[in-house]
Amino acid sequence: MRHGLPYVFPAHPGFQARGVLTGPSASFLQPQFGEGIAYVWPTADGEAWGAAVTPLYPGAPAAARQDPTLYELLALVDTIRLGRPREVKLAGGLLQQRLLTLPQRMHAS
């Protein structure tokens, strides 16, 4: 999965925008990656500034705010889409781990 995502859904960070943190900038990933370029899904009511990344679908920022598990999955996918080797490797492992435990997490909710 991690090898095809950047080709099927390429991410081209663009202009500086207000939005929701994504990719390696997501708060749950910052302990692994530290401070760096901030990436955001552009949205007028976002809380952060960074390089705009088009989400996989237009409703991703709103959906992610409603569902923390979905947010984590989409941020990991964006980390893979953005393509730095160390980040891709770690995000691929975390995404696989979360997808394997997803049914358990859904039943616990």
URRA-V499392 format. One record per residue. SS is DSSP state (2 for helix, 1 for strand, 0 for the rest). PSI is psi in whole degrees, -180 to 180 (NA if undefined). Layout:
{{SS;PSI} {SS;PSI}}
This chain:
{{0;-45} {0;-19} {0;-31} {0;-28} {2;-47} {2;-21} {2;-38} {2;-40} {0;70} {0;146} {0;127} {0;89} {0;138} {0;-136} {0;161} {1;132} {1;162} {1;140} {1;-163} {1;128} {1;139} {0;176} {2;-147} {2;-9} {2;-14} {0;140} {0;-36} {0;-15} {0;-14} {2;-33} {2;-33} {2;-38} {2;-18} {0;-169} {0;145} {0;-155} {0;132} {0;132} {1;137} {1;152} {1;119} {1;130} {0;139} {0;-31} {0;21} {0;159} {0;-1} {1;160} {1;140} {1;-174} {1;126} {1;133} {0;125} {0;125} {0;165} {0;-32} {0;153} {0;-30} {0;6} {2;-47} {2;-44} {2;-42} {2;-40} {2;-33} {2;-28} {2;-23} {0;102} {2;-33} {2;-43} {2;-41} {2;-47} {2;-45} {2;-46} {2;-37} {2;-37} {2;-41} {2;-43} {2;-33} {2;-41} {2;-42} {2;-34} {2;-23} {0;17} {0;131} {2;-48} {2;-43} {2;-40} {2;-44} {2;-49} {2;-45} {2;-38} {2;-44} {2;-43} {2;-40} {2;-45} {2;-45} {2;-45} {2;-38} {2;-36} {2;-31} {2;2} {2;-46} {2;-38} {2;-41} {2;-37} {2;-38} {2;-26} {2;-21} {0;NA}}
